[in-house]
Amino acid sequence: MNIPCKHIKAKGAPDNTPLFQHLEQVRQVAETIANAKNLDVSIARAGALLHDIGKASPIFQAQLEGVRPKRFFRHEIASILFISLFDPAIYPQLIEMVVGHHKSIRTPNNSTAKGILDLDDSCDDSFVVHAEKWDLWMPQAIEILEGFGVSGRLLSLQEAESNYLFVLDYCDNAIKQQGYSKWKGLLVGADHFASALGDKTQEQVSRIFQTPNLTYFNRKHPLYPLSLKESDSSKPHTMIVASTGAGKTDFLFRRCKGRVFYTLPFQASINAMYKRVKRDLEETNPNLDIRLLHSSSQIVVSGTSVEEKTIQGHIGSSIKVLTPHQIASIAFGLQGFEATIADLEGCDVILDEIHTYSGVTQSIVFKIVQVLKHLNCRIHIGTATMPTALYAQVMEVLGKENVLEVKLSNEEMDAFDRHTVHKIATWNDGYAEIAHAIAESKKVLVVCNKVQNAQEQYTYFREQYPNVPIILLHSRFKRMDRAQKEKLLLGLNEEGAPNGTFNTSTQACIVVSTQVVEVSLDISFDIMVTETAPLDALIQRFGRINRKRTEATIGRFMPVYVIQPPEKETDCRPYKKEVLVRSYDVLATNEILKERGLQEKIDTVFPNIDVLNIEQHSVFKQDGKWQIDFLTHRNKSILFELLEIDSVACITEDDEISYRESDYDTRVGMEIPAKFNYSFKMLRQSIYGSRPFIVPSSAYSHELGLNMLMLKPEFYTTFEFL
């Protein structure tokens, strides 16, 4: 490829991508998105070529070399100085794609970012700043655009200023309106895709927006009653309440007609589900684009300001496995929400194993369902437990006439009775049961509610049983380390055959985990000791015991031991004490847990819907209207403040250089998810990738994961900024 002005870069080290090459990559993706969304391809092309042309400015080129500008400079504002090279009839679409593809056109007062309206208000010569040395760099920008067939005429400084004033006036009027721009969503999605994949863009773009072949999930088996039920229906939505292991996942996939977004609870092992789906569909979909999208946001901290950006997964994937975090970002108008809409609109969305233990989570479920319905998505909900009150509310949102409802009969549920529940007072009682199990070569699963508790229990068992295989699993490992641990836990080789570790072991072993074990990990252990959690979460945990279904296992019962809740409210976190007490009290001890009796127990624990009023925080309202200024986004969501989820990413200082120099997928593997707290404000932060916080290397170990108590600058081994 002949690259005009190859010395002008779109990205600095280590990529050093020429600007022409980046524009070509974004063009390819933008045109593909436009085709898929029935939008004008020529407009998408024009926006892709214009969006970053301002990077030809020597100010931006110096920034790539580490030279900070004396005044605010935004390359997208410099880009719009060239708008008159294009057809005036498409100026609105071009402005929407270009001027706000990184920042809101107006930002809150405490924001570290500045949009075009902010800069024009605060700087009398914003145009002068962005047109600095115009005669030097404008011809080079024109040469790059000419390489794409755009008119090669030179622009005077006066014409550039006229362009700037026109765009400024458009933005002044646009911000008085409310809603979002589908064109901005297209461009942001294309830009992220090309930036993340770089030289692989052309190869990968041919795979996106393809409908997957899901015939694999038509498999039938008498032990999985949902596999025998009819899934064809003209009703667009689905609601399944059925026992763990009844075949919900297959049934939900059978209900899908197009591209699929498969969501699991915030702390679930989405990595395991991603691998499972990819392995299942490989034969019938040899070139299928299946993506994994983690829940962490990109966080920028400056002084007292914290800004949040939802990480964008590659747009157009045939199947995307994710948590609800990204979908919820639409309702809260976080940066990048328009691209998520472009990706999601009209697709099938599976909401699997909805958890209901907090008013916040319940509120998020309602809001997600509302926004997905508005975007013409087909919504498929599957869960082992759902309070009757919540069920009724969801059905009201979807419309009962639009939902295929599926439940198991009492007789079918009886075949899933497989646990005897024993309530115990302390960990010491649990230790005694574990000792017996180890002596009998049983596989033991221990589940804690907090990462720190799990780390302490793991350390205890390592000392007590030095010759027994033991593994610790929680959310605060490097993603590459967690993937290795999950692979070891599942006990399967690359072909999916048993290899004799942990889950497929015939010898004694211990797994210590947190909530991450509750769903998606297809494991079957012999005995569980668990801290009390909300009843719906407990039932999910129980589903990892005696899970393997054969004719011989039906009618066999294995023990689960539940430790009574702590006395102090603070020790019950992240759950509410009252919910834990009700969950513990509703369980009978030394008795078989009957599946047909679970609904009554669930309704006892969750008699009412404790919905938190998040309507004031949401930009998408119950009436279907959007209340957000056009071409703007919100800086932070209520999720960030209230949900006990791992919302930020960290890397160790030892990984800092490797992270800077690695590609997208390798960077993701180095990241450690964590819940944001203000100790992060004292830490350094990378400017690369998802802008992870840099934690002291001494705060992390492959065996225990991240120690949150050591997130302090004094534990760094080096202090220079890399």
N, C-alpha and C positions, 0 to 999 in steps of 0.2 A: 504494500500500500504506500502510495506517495503521500507523505504527511507534510502539508504546508506549515511553515514556522514551527518546526519540530522542537525548537528550543523553548517555546512557550508552553508551560506546564499547567495542567489542571490540578495535579497532586504532587506533593513533594516526596522526599525520601520516605520509605524505600521504594515506592511505586514509580515515582517520576513519570507519571502518565502524561504524554503530550495532550494539550487542550483539544486539538483536532480529533485525536483518537477517542477521548472521553465523549465528545459531542457525538461522534459516530456511534458509539456504544449506546448512549442514551437514546439516540434516534431510533435504533433498531428496536429497543424495548418499548419506547413510546408508541411507535407505529403498531407493534404487536398488541399492546393494550387497547389502542383505539379500535383496531379490528375486532377484538373480542368484545368490546363494549359498544360497538356500533356508533362510534364517534368518528368525526372527520379526520382521516389519516393525514391529510395535508396540513391541517392545523396542528396536530400532534407533532408532526415533523418540524414545523416552524418553531414551535415552542421549545423543542429539544435543542435546536441549533442556537436559539437566542439565549437560553437560560443561563449559560455560564460564560458567554463571550466576554463579559466584563473582567474575567480572570486574566485577559491579555494585558490589563493595566500593570505598569511597573510596580505599583504599590502592592498589588496582590502577589506578583512574582517575588518581590522582596520578602513578603510575609512567609512564603514557602521556604525561604532561607533563614527564617527566624528573626527577621527585622520587623519589629512592631511599628505600625503606622502611628503618627503623632495624633491623628484624629480618627474618629470612627470611619471605617471604610467597609462597604458591603458590596461584594462583587456583583450581586444580583441587581443592585441599583445601577451600577456601571453598565450592566448588560442592557437595561432598558433604554439607554441612550442611543441604541441602534435600531429601535423599533420601526423607524420610518423606512427601513429597507424592505419591510413586509407590507402586505395588503392591508390598508386601513380598515377593511371590513372585519378583519380578525383581531384588531387591537385588543378588544375586551378579553378574549381568550388568552392572548399572549401575555397580557398584564397579569391575569390570574395565575398563569403557569410560572411566570418568571419572578415577579417582584416579591412574592412572599413564600418562595419555595424553601426557605430556611427559617425565616422569622415572621412573626405577625407584622402586619403593616403598622399596627400600633400595639405597644406592649405596656404592661402595668408599670407604675412608677418605680417599683423596686426591682425591676427586671435588669439582668446583666446584659440582655440583648437590646438592640435598638432597631426598629423598623424604619421604613421610609418616612412615615409621618412624624415619628419621634425625632429623627435626625433633622428634618426640615424645620421643626419647631425649635430645636435646641441649637441649631447651627445656621447662621445667616448665609453661609456659602457652601451648603451641602453639595450643590451641583458642582461647584468649583473643585471641591475635594475629589469627587468621583470622576471628573473630567481632567484631572491634573495631567499635564504632558500629553494632551490629546493628540497633537500632531505627530508625536513620536510613536504612540501605540495604536491609534485608530487604524492606520493603513495595514498593520499586521493583523488586527482583528478582522478587517475586511477581507484580507487574503485568505484567512481561515474560512470565513463564510463563503467566499467565492469557490472554495474547494467543494462545497456542497451545492453549487449552482445558484446561490443567492446573489443578487445584483452586486456587482463589484464597485459601484460608484462610491467615491469618497464623501464623507459627511463633514460639513463645516461645524465649528464649535457652536455657532448660532443654531443650526438645525438640531444638534445634540441637546442644547438647552431647551429648545422648543419641545423635543420629545420628553425630556424630564418633566417639564411643566404640565404637559398633557397627562402623563402617567400620574403625577402628583394630584391633579384635579380629579382623575378617575378614582384614585384611592380615597380622596376626601369624601366623595359621594358614595363609594362602595361601602365604607365603614358605617354609614348611616343605615345600611340594610342589614338584615340578619339571614343567616343560612351558611351554606358551605359551597365551595367550588369543585365540581367534578373534574374540571380541567387541572386545577392545582393537584388534586388527588392523583390524576394520571401522571403528571410530571414528577411528583415526589416519589411515586412508586417506581417509575422508570429510572430516576436518578439514583435511588438507593440500590436497585438491582444492579445497575452498571457499575456503581462505585464499589459494591461488595464483591462482584465477580470479576471485574477488570477484563483481562484477556480472555476469560472463559465466557464472556457475555454472549458472543455470537453462537457458540456451541449450545449454551443453556437456554437461550431465548426461544429456540425452536421447540422446546419441550413444554412450555407453559400454556395455560388455558386449554389443556386437554382433559376431556372427560374420562375418568378411570373406568376400567372394566371390573365390576364388582361381583361377577358371577361366582367367584371363589366362595363367597359367603352364603351361597345357596345350599351348602352342605347340610345334610340331615343326620341326626343321631337320636335314638330313643332316650338316651340319658340326658339330653338337652332339650327340654320341652318346647322352648321358643323356636328351635330349628324346625319343628313340625307345624308351627302355626303360619297361617297365610299372612303375607306381608303386603300383597297388592291391594291398593285402595286409592280411590280418587282424592281422598282427604290428604292435604299437603303435610300436615304435622303428625307427630307421633308422641305418645306418652306410654312408657312401659314401667311398671313397678313389679319387679320379680326378684327372686332370690339370687344371691351371688352364685355364679356358676351355671345359671339357667340358659345362657346363650344370648344375653342382651346385646353384646357388641355385634355379633353376626346379624342379629335381627335389625339393629339400627342401621348398619351399613346396607342391608338389603332394601331399606326404605329410601335410600339416596338415589337421585336421578342425575346429578351433575357433579361438579367439583365439591369436595368435602372438607369442612373444617371440623376436626374432632377435638373436643375440649375435655379436659379432666380437671379435677379440683386443683387449687393453687399449689399445694405442696405435693401433688402426686408425682409418680415417676413417669413423666411423659416420655422420657428417653426409652424406657422399656416398651411402652405402647408403640412408639415410632418404629422400633426395631421389629416388633411383632407384626405390625401392618405391612411394613416393607418386605419382610420375609414371606408373608402370606400371599402378597400380590405380585411377587417377582415373576412368577412363571407366566401369568396371564397379562402382565404389564411390564415387559422387559426394559422399557425406557421411561417408566413413569417418574414424574418429578414429585417426590414425597419429601416434605420439609418438616423440620422440627423448629418450633419457635418458643423460646424460653420466656419466663415472665418478667425478667428484670427490665427496668427502665434505664434510659440514659439520664443520669442525674448530673446537674451542674450546680455547684455550691459556690457562692460568692458573698462573703460577709454573712448577713442574716438571710439572704435570699437563697431559696432552693427551687430549681426549675427541673421539671420532669418531662422527658420525651419517651414515648413508647417506642421500643425497638421494632422496626419494620422487618417482617419476614419477607423473603423474596416473593414478589407479587405473582399471582397466576399459577401457583402450585396446584397440581391435581388433587393432592391430599395434604393437608397441613395439620399437624398434631401440636396442640398448644394448650395453655391455661386460659381462663376467662379474662385475664388481665388485658390482653390486647383488644378483645371485643368490647370490654367495658370502657376502654379509652375513648371509643366513639361517643358514648353517652356523655363523657366528661370533657370532650373537645380538646384532648391533649395534642401536643404537636405531632403531626403525622396522621391524625385521625381521618383526614380526607383520603389518604392512600389506603388505609384499612377498609374504608367504605368501598373504594374502587375494587379492591381485592375480593371483598365479601359479598357484595350485592348479588342477589339472585342465586346464591349457592345453598347447598345442604349443610346444616350445622348440627352436629351431634353434641348435646350437652350430657355427658355421661357421669353418673354418680354424683349428682348435685348434693352438696353438703349443706345442711340447714341449721347448724348449731349456733348461729348468731344472727341478730337482727340485721347487721351490716350485710352479711352474705345473702340473706333472704332478699334484702332490698336490691342487691346487685343482680340477683337472679331475675327479679321482676323487670328491672331496667334493661338487662340484656335481651330478655324475651321481647320486650316492647320495641327495642330498636331493630332487632333482627326481623321482626314481623314487618316493620315499616320499610325495611330494605328488601322486601319480597323474598326473604330466605325461607326455606323449608326447615322447620325446627323439629328435631327428634330428641326427646328427653328420655333417658333411662336411669333408673335408680333402684337400689334395693330397699330404700326406705324413703318415705315422704309423708310428712304430717298431712292429715286430711285437709286442714285449713289452708296449707300451702298449695296442695293439689288443686283445691277449688279456685284459688286465686289465679294460678297459672292457666287453668282452663278458661277462666273468664277473660284473660288477656288474649288467648289464642282463638277463643270461640269453640265451644264444644262440638259444633257441627263440622269444624275443620280438623278435628283430631282423631286419629286412629288410636283408641285406648286398648291396651293389652295388659292382662293380668293372668297370673296362674290360678288354677282351681285349688281348693283345699287339698285335694288328693295329690295334685302335682307338688304343692308346697311340702306335704308330708315327706316326700322323698328327699327333701333338703334338710331335714332335721339331722344334725351331725355333731352337735356340741353339748357337753355337760358344763354348766356354769358353776363355778365355785367362788364365792366371795371371801376374800381374805383381808386381814387387818393391816399387815405391814409387808415390806419387802422381805423381811426375814422369813415369813411364812412362804413366800414365793421361792426363796433360796432353797428351802427344804424340798419343795416339789421338784425344782430343777435338778437337785442332787439325785433324787430318785430316777428322774428321766434320763440323766446322763449315764447312770449305772445300767440302765436298760437299753442303751444305744438309741435313744430317741432324739429327734430333731427338735430343738427348742427355739421358740421365737419370743423375744422380750421386746415390749413396745413402751416407750416413754413419750410424754407429752412435750418435753423440751429437749433441745439439743444438748444442753449442759448435763441434764440428767442422764441422757443416753451415753454421753462420754464417760460419766462417772461409773455407770453400771458396766460398761464395757471394760473399763480399767479393773473393776472388781473381779469380773469373770476371767480376765486374762491371768490375774494372780491366782485365782482359785483353781483354774483348770488349764494349766500350761500346756497340756498335751492334747487338748480338744480344739478342733478348728473353730475359730470365733471370728466374726466379722461385724463391723460397725457400719451402719448406713443411716445417713441423714442428709439434709439439704445443703449443709455448709462444707461440702467438699468441692475441690475443683471439678468442673463438669467432666473432664477426662478421667479423673480418679473415680468419681461416682459411677461413670459408665463401666469402668473396669470392675468395680465392686458389684454392681448389679449383674454383670455377666457372670462373675464368680458365684453370686447368690443363686441365679437361675439354674446353674449347673448344666448348661447346654453348650455344645460346640458350634462352630460356624454353620453347620448343616442342620442345627436344631436337634441333634441327638444327645442323649444324656452323657455327661462326662464324669459323674460321680462326686461333684462338689456340692455341698450344702443342700439345695433343694432336691437334687437327685442322689444324694448320699444315702448309703445304707448304714452309716455309723453315726455316733453321737456328734452333734455340732450345735453351736449357739449363734443366733443372729440377734443383735441388739439394734433396734431401729426407732425411728420416730413416726410421725404420721405419713411419711413418704411410702410406707409399706401398705397403706390401707387399700389403695386401688391400683390397678394396672399391672402390678407384679404378679405373674401367674406362678405362685409358689404354693406348696402344700406341706405344712409342718405337722408335728405330732402333738405339741403342747404349747400353750401360750401363757405367759404371765404379763399382764398389762396394767398400767395405771388407768384409773377410771377416766373415760372421755365421754362426751355427749353420746347418747345411745346410738345415733345413726353412725357415728364414727366407730364405736365399739363393734357394731355389726359388721362393718367393713373389715375391721381387724380380724374378727372371728373367721371371716371368709378366707383367711390365709391358713387356717387349720383344717385338716381333713378335707381339703379342697378337691383333691384328685377324685374323679368320679368313675367308678367301675361298678359292675353288678355286685362285686364283693364288698365294696365300701358302703353301699346303701344299707342303712340300718346299723352302721357302726358309729360309735360316738367317742369323741376325743375331748380332753379337758381344756377349758380356758379358765384362768385364775385372774380375778379382777380385784385390784387393791383399792380399798376404800378411799374416798377423796380426802385431801388435806383439810385441816381445820381452818387455816388462814386463807382468805380470799386471794392474796397475792401469790400463794403457792399453787393456786388452781389455774393460773394463767398458762396458756392463752384463752382458757375457757372461763365461763362464769360458774361460781361455786354452786349456785342454786340449780343449774342445769346438770352439773356433775352429781349432786346429791340425788336429784330426781332419777337420773339414769341408773345410779347404783341401787337405789331403793326399789326400782321397778323390776330388777332382776331377782328371780328366785335363786337360792343357793342349793347346790348339790342336786340340781334337776336338769333334765333335758330342755334345751331352749327350742321351743316349738315355733317354726316359721309362720304357721297360720295365726299365731298369737302376737306377732311382732307389731302389726299395725296398731293394736290396742295399746301396746307399750309405748310406741312412738307418739301416739296422740296424748298419752298421759304426760310424757316428758315435754312435748311441745303442744300444749293445748290451744295456744293462740299464736298468731303470726306477729312476732315482735318486730315489725318492719320499722326501720329507722327512716325518717323522712329525708331522703336524699334529693328530692325534687329540686330544691333550691341550688344544689351543687351541680345538677345535671344540665347540660345545654340542650339535650333532647327531652322534650316534655311529654307528659302522658297524652296530650291531645295531638301528638304527631308533629308539633312545630319545633323548629330549631331556634333557640335563643342564644345566638352567639354572633358577634359582629363579623361581617363578611371578611374573609382573608385574614382572620385572626385565630389564635388558639389560646387555651388556658395553660397556665404555667404548672399547675399541680392538681391532682385529683384527690377526692376523699379517700380513695383506696390507699393512697400513700400514707395518710394520717391514721386511718382506723383499722385497716386489715393487718393481721399478724402474718404478713407474707414476706417472702424474700424479694424485695423490690429493687435492690441495687446489686451491682456486680463489683467484685474486688479482684485484684491480682496480688501475688506476693512480690516483694521488691526483687527477689531473685529472677522473676519472670518478666521484669519490666522491659528489658531490652528485647527479649524474644517476642514479647507481645507487640512492640512497636514495629518489628520487622516481619511479622507473620501475616498470613492471609486470614480471611474472615473466619473460616471454620476452625483453624488452629487457635485463633484468639478466643473464640467461644469456649473451647476446651480448657483454656487456662483460667477462665473466670470462676470465681467462687460467689454464689448467690448469698445475700445476707439481707436482713431487715435493717433499713436505714435507722440510725439513731445519731444523736448529735456528736458522738465521739468521732464520727467520720469527718466532721468539719475540721478536726485537727490534723487530718491525714493529707498527704499529697494525693493528687489526682492526675491520671494520665490524660493526655489530649487526644489519644488515639482510640480507634474502635468505639466501644460503647462508653468511653470515658470512665473506666473503672477506678475505684479508689485503690491506692497502693498500701497494702498492709505489711507490717513487719514480717519477714520470713519466719521469725521465731514464733509467730502467732499461728502458724499452720504446720500440720504434719499429715502425711499420707494416711497414717493410722487413725488419728483422732479428728482430723479436719480443722476447721477454724476455731480458735479460742477467742471469743469476743472480748474477754477481759484484758487481752493484750493489744487492743487497738489503740495504742498510744504512741506518739512520736518518739518517746524516749527509748522505745524498743527497736527502732530502725538501726540497721548496721551501717547505712550510708545515708547522707542527707542531700546529696546533689540531685538536681532535677535533670532527668534524662529526656 
